[in-house]
């Protein structure tokens, strides 16, 4: 056990203190976003919105994310990542608190759009900051550490959120979301002020290539949209599946989703350290991750045993553990040839776009065709993404040969 523990600790060596601070800020911020996994349940149970209405609200969630990510990327290239992150955290905290007082369908569409606009301006700025604070050889592990922070937050968030809902109701979640965003902003101000930190990998490009003219990156973008579309079902339709098909309580749903974050926190860094080899193609690893996520849906139709929910969650978790860090590392690596904010914004927009379509289409399909048909369709769509990623590996080989 001591040897295993020492090997585990060794996987974290070499990361800069700035990356650790950025991870802590992300942990505080993400632990507070515990309202997100329960959003579809809150809208259905407390505000009595129909499933199709919830689908449309989640589309506005995604639309706000797209606009916010695009603006965040532009601002990052113009005024720098630090200012963008700070303003995003402060405004997100304020808007989350105010969102609990919105009860109409149109009002909630507008409210969630504004929340996500300011919240997701943080993402491209954070990725550029992460790249600047990391040595080139540590970037994949730095990304993994950020993901550990996110997932530790998500593992604690839904579990604590389930207790809060049971104890004081959904309104408590909105207040906690707001306060934690403000705390993250204060910590950012104290420990990552530009005058107090040093960059490890400052990239200056004389003639930057536009991300929008990078053909292989657009193929990658399409694959990431498909990955996001499939993965995000775990934050909208899957909680409803747990409630309506398996009659789980909010507390049980929170604990099951919390398992995802806890498992990632324990095993992702050793897994990435093991897979992180120049001989391993990042894109092939992303394809393997997406394949495992695809299988996580089809298994739900294969058994009436309640344990299949844990099997599905485990497959999705391992797939996510492989796909996210290596897709992110590929984007950071590719961004060195152009405007970093633009590249990282485009990478984030792929997932933001999936928010627009994923939740809505998933809800509409469940409403019209049921859960079994929906999981089959999502599996096929994910396998299409796997095929596109293998096409991308061929394009990148040709690009290298030129």
RANOR-V58679 format. One line per field, one symbol per residue. phi: phi as a letter, one per 40 degrees, with the letter a starting at -180 (. if undefined). psi: psi as a letter, one per 30 degrees, with the letter a starting at -180 (. if undefined). A space follows every 50 residues. Layout:
BEGIN
phi->???
psi->???
END
This chain:
BEGIN
phi->.ccccccccccccgcccccccccccccccccccccccbcccccccccfcc ccccdcccccdccccccccccdccccccbgccccccccccccdccccccc ccbcccccdcccccdcdccccccccccccccccbcdcbccccdccccccc ccccccdcccdccccccbgcddccccdccccccccccdccbbcdcbbbcc acbbbcbcccdcbcddcccddcccccdcdcccccbaccdccccccbfccd ccccccccddccccdcbcccccdcccadcccdcccccccccccdcccccc ccabcccccccccccccccccccccccccccccccccaccdcccccdccd cccccccccccdccccccbgcccccccccccccccccccccccccccccc cc
psi->eeeeeeeeefffkfklfeeeeeeeeeeeeeffhffefgeeeeeeeefhkl eeeeeeefeeeeeeeeeeeeeeeeeefefleeeeeeeeeeeeeeeeefff gkfleeeeeeeeeeefeeeffeeeeeeeeeeefklefgeeeeeeeeeeee feefeeeeeeeeeeeeeflfeeeeeeeeeeeeeeeeeeeefgkffflkkf ijkkkeikkkffgjeeeeeeeeeeeeeeeeefffgdeeeeeeeeffhkle eeeeeeefeeeeeeeefeeeeeeefjkffkkeeeeeeeeeeeeeffeeff gflgkfffeeeeeeeeeeeeeeeeeeeeeeeeeefffajeeeefeeeeee eeeeeeeeeeeeeeeeeefleeeeeeeeeeeeeeeeeeeeeeeeeeeeee f.
END
